[in-house]
Amino acid sequence: MKLRTRLLVLAMVGSVAAAGCASTVQGAAEPGMAPVDISKLRLGSYSPEPTAYELPESSEPEDVRRHESKRMLNFVISSTDVDPEISELTGVETFTVPADPFRSPVLPDKYRPAMSDNKLVAGVYVVRTNGNMRSLKKLIISVLRFPTAQAAGKAADQMVEATVEDPSHVFAVDGHPDVLASSKDWHSGVAYVTRGSYLVIANYAVPQPDEAKIRTNLKKSLDLQLAAMRELTPTPFEDVLDIPFDPDGIMRRALPKASDYSDPFSTDIDFYAYQPAGHLHYERNPALMKQAFADSGVDLIGRRVGIVYRAKDLAGAFHLQSALVTLGKNDEEIAPPPGLLDARCIQLYEGDPLRNYDLLCAVVRDRYVGVVVAKSKLGGTVDPGLYERAAAQYTVLAKSE
């Protein structure tokens, strides 16, 4: 049942009640949850019970540093704040060792000595484009953490030396006297700046040479990114395990991995309890979702196989659900799972580049919205596992109360 339908039903009930008595009841209709019998939901191989989230006993030092890297995502700006046209998700990476940026690769190999010589210990990398390969715009923001401020500065110097080619334009960035910036041909520009043990890299590209646009948007990127990092301080790695992995039980409410390994992705590298600004990097439409987070009062997101958003109240949760299932070009809304009338599900024309899905369902339980995903079968048919995950995620939310 759509939100609009629920509101109309509630309004009709109010009208009938008012017509049957002399007094008039004042007030606005609020959305309500449709009743659900969780004992009749089909969960497949998924557990219906909330499960704790914690690092396994076999964790390596890199796993601890990965949690610090994911925390850093909360302090990285959204590309649409710099250029509204750059909204299509291309990549989100977290680093824990000097070799990480070169495995995909996301950084050119000429940066490898700067990473290894200065012992990169954590980092994040986010890239989005305008989705138009014939007229490409791109913004990369990367924040890298080194053991010391001296190491970060040395890494910046080495990367600048590796970047500047002849002929190249080396230029100053207004308001940032310590920034090192260059452009080979004004199709793109890259800037480096350190803040303590952090090194920030901003790379902005346009389809046609445009010196003014490169200068303006690199400055804007650095203005916003350095402001976003004012509250970012490096956590000593021996203290990372003292930070709660599951604030307010948000991860406990999120669906864990399937016991039969049927999830559409195989890694838990992005599992974490994110602030809205951090999780925005994983969203399909960052500008829309940034506003939806604000309007819905979202303050915490738990990301496992299921993704759980905490809104301010039930009305906020339904508002957020509508934003999460907003249709893009050629996307389609599909039927909800059996027994979950409030669920909203869609089939995407373009699949997600990170989790390899093109099917999505969003369920609401009180102030929480749970999202699950799946990959279409051959021929574009809906994977029944999508509905089982949605049912399991709803059940976990119901049992978390």
C-alpha positions as CSV (number, residue, x, y, z in Angstrom):
1,M,0.0,0.0,0.0
2,K,1.5,3.3,-1.1
3,L,1.9,6.2,1.4
4,R,-0.6,8.2,-0.6
5,T,-3.2,5.4,-0.4
6,R,-2.7,5.1,3.4
7,L,-3.2,8.8,3.9
8,L,-6.4,8.7,1.7
9,V,-7.7,5.8,3.7
10,L,-7.1,7.6,7.0
11,A,-8.6,10.8,5.7
12,M,-11.8,8.8,4.6
13,V,-12.1,7.2,8.0
14,G,-11.8,10.6,9.6
15,S,-14.5,12.0,7.3
16,V,-16.9,9.1,8.0
17,A,-16.4,9.6,11.8
18,A,-17.0,13.3,11.5
19,A,-20.2,12.8,9.5
20,G,-21.6,10.5,12.1
21,C,-21.4,12.9,15.0
22,A,-22.0,16.6,15.7
23,S,-18.4,17.5,16.7
24,T,-15.5,18.0,14.3
25,V,-12.2,16.4,15.0
26,Q,-9.3,18.7,14.1
27,G,-5.9,17.5,13.0
28,A,-3.9,16.0,10.1
29,A,-3.8,12.3,9.0
30,E,-0.6,10.5,9.8
31,P,0.6,7.4,8.1
32,G,0.2,4.1,9.9
33,M,1.8,0.7,9.4
34,A,-0.2,-2.0,7.8
35,P,-0.5,-5.1,10.1
36,V,2.0,-7.9,9.5
37,D,1.9,-11.5,10.8
38,I,5.6,-12.2,11.0
39,S,4.9,-15.9,11.6
40,K,3.6,-16.3,8.0
41,L,6.5,-14.5,6.3
42,R,8.8,-16.6,4.1
43,L,12.4,-16.0,5.2
44,G,14.3,-18.5,3.1
45,S,17.7,-19.3,4.7
46,Y,17.8,-16.0,6.7
47,S,17.7,-16.0,10.5
48,P,14.7,-14.0,11.9
49,E,16.7,-13.1,15.0
50,P,18.7,-9.9,15.5
51,T,22.4,-10.7,15.6
52,A,25.3,-8.9,17.2
53,Y,27.9,-7.3,14.9
54,E,31.5,-7.4,16.0
55,L,35.0,-8.2,14.6
56,P,35.8,-11.9,14.5
57,E,38.5,-13.2,16.8
58,S,40.6,-14.0,13.7
59,S,40.8,-10.3,12.7
60,E,44.1,-8.9,11.5
61,P,45.4,-5.3,12.2
62,E,44.2,-4.4,8.7
63,D,40.6,-5.1,9.9
64,V,41.0,-2.7,12.7
65,R,42.4,0.0,10.4
66,R,39.5,-0.7,8.0
67,H,37.0,0.4,10.7
68,E,39.0,3.6,11.1
69,S,38.9,4.2,7.3
70,K,35.1,3.7,7.2
71,R,34.8,6.2,10.0
72,M,36.7,8.7,7.8
73,L,33.9,8.4,5.2
74,N,31.7,10.4,7.5
75,F,34.0,13.4,6.9
76,V,34.2,13.3,3.1
77,I,32.0,15.7,1.1
78,S,29.4,14.8,-1.5
79,S,30.3,15.5,-5.1
80,T,27.0,17.1,-5.8
81,D,27.9,19.9,-3.3
82,V,30.7,20.8,-5.7
83,D,29.0,20.1,-9.0
84,P,25.3,19.0,-9.1
85,E,25.8,17.2,-12.4
86,I,28.4,14.8,-10.8
87,S,26.0,12.4,-9.1
88,E,26.5,8.9,-10.6
89,L,28.2,6.5,-8.3
90,T,31.4,5.0,-9.7
91,G,33.5,3.9,-6.7
92,V,34.0,4.0,-3.0
93,E,37.2,2.4,-1.5
94,T,38.8,2.1,1.9
95,F,42.5,1.6,2.4
96,T,44.5,0.0,5.2
97,V,47.9,-0.8,3.7
98,P,50.1,0.9,1.1
99,A,49.1,-1.6,-1.6
100,D,45.4,-1.1,-1.3
101,P,45.0,1.8,-3.7
102,F,46.6,-0.2,-6.5
103,R,44.6,-3.4,-6.3
104,S,41.6,-2.2,-8.2
105,P,43.5,0.0,-9.1
106,V,42.0,3.4,-8.2
107,L,45.3,5.4,-8.0
108,P,47.9,5.3,-10.7
109,D,51.0,3.2,-10.1
110,K,53.2,6.3,-10.1
111,Y,51.8,7.0,-6.7
112,R,53.0,3.7,-5.2
113,P,56.3,4.9,-3.8
114,A,54.5,7.8,-2.0
115,M,52.2,5.2,-0.3
116,S,54.8,2.7,0.6
117,D,57.7,5.0,1.5
118,N,55.5,6.9,3.9
119,K,53.5,3.9,5.2
120,L,49.9,4.7,4.4
121,V,47.8,3.3,7.3
122,A,44.2,4.3,6.4
123,G,42.3,6.1,3.7
124,V,39.2,6.6,1.7
125,Y,38.5,7.3,-2.0
126,V,35.2,8.4,-3.5
127,V,34.6,9.0,-7.2
128,R,31.4,10.0,-9.1
129,T,30.8,11.1,-12.6
130,N,28.0,12.7,-14.6
131,G,27.3,9.4,-16.3
132,N,28.0,10.7,-19.8
133,M,31.1,9.0,-21.3
134,R,30.9,11.3,-24.4
135,S,31.0,14.4,-22.3
136,L,32.5,13.2,-19.0
137,K,32.7,15.1,-15.8
138,K,34.4,13.6,-12.8
139,L,35.3,14.4,-9.2
140,I,37.6,12.3,-7.0
141,I,38.0,13.0,-3.3
142,S,40.5,11.0,-1.4
143,V,41.6,11.4,2.3
144,L,44.7,9.4,3.2
145,R,46.1,9.0,6.7
146,F,49.8,8.5,7.4
147,P,51.6,7.8,10.7
148,T,52.7,11.4,11.1
149,A,52.2,14.9,9.7
150,Q,55.8,14.7,8.3
151,A,55.0,11.5,6.5
152,A,51.8,13.0,5.0
153,G,53.8,16.1,3.8
154,K,56.4,13.9,2.2
155,A,53.8,11.8,0.5
156,A,52.2,15.0,-0.9
157,D,55.6,16.2,-2.3
158,Q,56.2,12.8,-3.9
159,M,52.8,12.7,-5.5
160,V,53.1,16.2,-6.8
161,E,56.5,15.3,-8.3
162,A,55.0,12.2,-10.0
163,T,51.9,14.2,-11.3
164,V,53.5,17.3,-12.8
165,E,54.4,16.6,-16.4
166,D,56.0,18.8,-19.0
167,P,54.3,21.0,-20.1
168,S,52.1,21.4,-17.0
169,H,50.4,24.3,-15.4
170,V,51.2,24.5,-11.7
171,F,48.9,27.0,-10.0
172,A,47.8,28.4,-6.7
173,V,44.4,27.9,-5.2
174,D,42.8,31.0,-3.8
175,G,42.5,31.0,-0.1
176,H,44.8,27.9,0.3
177,P,48.4,29.0,0.2
178,D,49.6,25.5,1.2
179,V,47.9,23.7,-1.6
180,L,49.9,22.1,-4.4
181,A,47.9,22.0,-7.6
182,S,48.5,21.4,-11.3
183,S,46.8,20.7,-14.6
184,K,48.4,19.3,-17.8
185,D,45.8,20.6,-20.3
186,W,42.9,22.1,-18.3
187,H,40.8,19.0,-19.0
188,S,41.4,18.1,-15.4
189,G,43.2,19.4,-12.3
190,V,44.5,17.8,-9.2
191,A,45.2,19.4,-5.8
192,Y,47.0,18.1,-2.7
193,V,46.9,19.6,0.8
194,T,47.8,18.2,4.2
195,R,46.1,18.6,7.5
196,G,48.1,17.0,10.3
197,S,48.6,13.4,9.4
198,Y,46.0,13.5,6.7
199,L,46.6,14.2,3.0
200,V,43.6,15.4,0.9
201,I,43.5,14.8,-2.9
202,A,40.9,16.5,-5.1
203,N,40.7,15.7,-8.8
204,Y,38.2,17.4,-11.0
205,A,37.7,16.8,-14.7
206,V,35.6,18.4,-17.5
207,P,35.0,17.3,-21.1
208,Q,36.5,20.4,-22.7
209,P,39.5,22.4,-21.5
210,D,38.3,25.1,-19.1
211,E,40.8,26.7,-16.9
212,A,38.3,28.8,-15.0
213,K,36.1,25.9,-14.2
214,I,39.0,23.7,-13.0
215,R,40.3,26.4,-10.7
216,T,36.8,27.3,-9.4
217,N,35.7,23.7,-8.6
218,L,39.0,22.6,-7.2
219,K,38.9,25.6,-4.8
220,K,35.3,24.7,-3.9
221,S,36.2,21.1,-3.3
222,L,39.0,22.1,-0.9
223,D,36.9,24.7,0.8
224,L,34.2,22.2,1.6
225,Q,36.4,19.2,2.3
226,L,38.7,21.0,4.7
227,A,35.7,22.4,6.5
228,A,34.2,18.9,6.7
229,M,37.4,17.6,8.4
230,R,37.5,20.2,11.2
231,E,36.2,17.6,13.6
232,L,38.2,14.7,12.2
233,T,41.0,13.5,14.4
234,P,43.0,10.3,14.0
235,T,42.0,7.6,16.4
236,P,45.0,5.8,17.8
237,F,44.7,2.3,16.4
238,E,45.1,0.7,19.9
239,D,41.9,2.6,20.8
240,V,39.8,1.7,17.7
241,L,38.3,-1.4,19.4
242,D,37.1,0.8,22.3
243,I,34.8,2.7,19.9
244,P,31.3,1.0,20.0
245,F,30.9,-1.1,16.8
246,D,27.1,-1.0,17.2
247,P,25.9,2.4,18.5
248,D,22.3,2.2,19.7
249,G,22.0,-1.3,18.3
250,I,21.6,-0.2,14.7
251,M,23.9,-3.0,13.3
252,R,21.9,-5.5,15.4
253,R,18.8,-4.5,13.5
254,A,20.4,-5.0,10.0
255,L,20.1,-8.3,8.2
256,P,23.4,-10.3,8.4
257,K,24.9,-12.5,5.7
258,A,22.9,-15.5,4.5
259,S,24.0,-18.9,5.8
260,D,23.9,-20.3,2.2
261,Y,26.1,-17.5,0.7
262,S,23.3,-16.4,-1.6
263,D,23.8,-12.7,-1.2
264,P,24.5,-10.8,-4.4
265,F,27.9,-9.7,-3.1
266,S,30.6,-11.6,-1.3
267,T,32.4,-9.1,0.9
268,D,31.6,-7.3,4.1
269,I,34.1,-4.5,3.4
270,D,31.5,-1.8,3.7
271,F,29.7,-3.1,6.8
272,Y,29.6,-0.3,9.4
273,A,27.4,2.1,11.4
274,Y,27.6,5.3,9.4
275,Q,26.5,8.8,10.0
276,P,24.3,10.2,7.2
277,A,27.2,12.0,5.5
278,G,29.2,8.8,5.4
279,H,26.5,6.6,4.0
280,L,25.6,9.2,1.4
281,H,28.6,8.0,-0.6
282,Y,26.8,4.7,-1.2
283,E,23.4,6.2,-2.3
284,R,22.2,6.2,-5.9
285,N,21.1,9.8,-5.8
286,P,23.2,11.8,-3.3
287,A,21.5,15.2,-3.6
288,L,18.0,13.7,-3.3
289,M,19.0,11.5,-0.3
290,K,20.9,14.3,1.5
291,Q,17.6,16.2,1.5
292,A,15.6,13.1,2.4
293,F,17.9,12.4,5.4
294,A,17.4,16.0,6.6
295,D,13.6,15.9,6.1
296,S,13.3,12.5,7.7
297,G,15.6,13.2,10.6
298,V,17.9,10.3,9.8
299,D,20.8,10.2,12.2
300,L,22.3,6.7,11.9
301,I,22.6,4.0,9.3
302,G,23.6,0.4,9.9
303,R,25.0,-1.3,6.7
304,R,25.3,-5.1,6.5
305,V,23.5,-7.3,4.0
306,G,20.5,-5.3,5.0
307,I,20.8,-1.6,5.4
308,V,18.8,0.0,8.3
309,Y,18.1,3.7,8.5
310,R,16.9,5.4,11.7
311,A,14.5,8.2,11.1
312,K,13.0,10.6,13.7
313,D,9.6,8.9,13.6
314,L,7.2,6.8,11.6
315,A,6.2,9.6,9.3
316,G,9.9,10.3,8.6
317,A,10.5,6.6,7.9
318,F,7.8,6.5,5.2
319,H,9.1,9.7,3.7
320,L,12.6,8.2,3.6
321,Q,11.2,5.0,2.0
322,S,9.7,7.0,-0.8
323,A,13.0,8.7,-1.5
324,L,14.9,5.4,-1.4
325,V,12.6,3.9,-4.1
326,T,12.6,7.0,-6.4
327,L,12.6,5.7,-10.0
328,G,15.4,6.8,-12.3
329,K,15.2,6.6,-16.1
330,N,13.8,3.2,-17.2
331,D,13.6,1.9,-13.6
332,E,10.3,0.1,-12.7
333,E,8.4,-0.4,-9.5
334,I,7.6,-4.1,-8.8
335,A,5.2,-5.9,-6.6
336,P,5.9,-6.0,-2.8
337,P,6.7,-9.3,-1.0
338,P,3.7,-11.4,0.2
339,G,2.5,-10.2,3.6
340,L,4.3,-6.9,3.5
341,L,1.8,-4.4,2.1
342,D,3.9,-1.4,3.1
343,A,7.0,-2.6,1.3
344,R,8.2,-0.8,-1.8
345,C,10.3,-2.5,-4.4
346,I,12.0,-1.4,-7.6
347,Q,14.0,-2.9,-10.5
348,L,16.8,-0.7,-11.6
349,Y,17.8,-0.4,-15.3
350,E,21.4,0.3,-14.3
351,G,22.8,-2.0,-11.7
352,D,24.7,-0.8,-8.6
353,P,28.5,-0.8,-9.3
354,L,29.5,-1.7,-5.7
355,R,27.1,-4.4,-4.6
356,N,26.1,-5.8,-8.0
357,Y,22.3,-5.6,-7.6
358,D,19.5,-4.3,-9.7
359,L,16.6,-5.2,-7.4
360,L,15.8,-3.3,-4.2
361,C,13.1,-3.5,-1.5
362,A,12.5,-1.0,1.4
363,V,10.4,-2.0,4.4
364,V,9.3,0.2,7.3
365,R,8.9,-0.7,10.9
366,D,8.3,2.2,13.3
367,R,11.1,4.7,12.9
368,Y,13.3,2.3,10.9
369,V,13.6,1.7,7.2
370,G,15.3,-1.6,6.1
371,V,16.7,-2.0,2.6
372,V,17.6,-5.3,0.9
373,V,18.9,-6.0,-2.6
374,A,19.2,-8.8,-5.1
375,K,20.3,-9.5,-8.7
376,S,17.8,-10.2,-11.4
377,K,17.7,-13.7,-12.9
378,L,18.4,-14.3,-16.6
379,G,15.7,-12.6,-18.7
380,G,15.2,-9.9,-16.0
381,T,12.9,-12.0,-13.8
382,V,12.8,-11.1,-10.1
383,D,14.9,-13.2,-7.8
384,P,12.6,-14.7,-5.1
385,G,15.5,-14.2,-2.7
386,L,14.7,-10.5,-2.8
387,Y,11.4,-11.1,-1.1
388,E,12.9,-13.5,1.4
389,R,15.4,-10.9,2.4
390,A,12.8,-8.2,2.7
391,A,10.7,-10.5,4.9
392,A,13.7,-11.4,7.0
393,Q,14.8,-7.8,7.4
394,Y,11.3,-6.8,8.5
395,T,11.2,-9.7,11.0
396,V,14.6,-8.7,12.5
397,L,13.3,-5.1,12.9
398,A,10.1,-6.4,14.6
399,K,12.1,-8.6,17.0
400,S,14.5,-5.7,17.8
401,E,11.9,-3.7,19.6
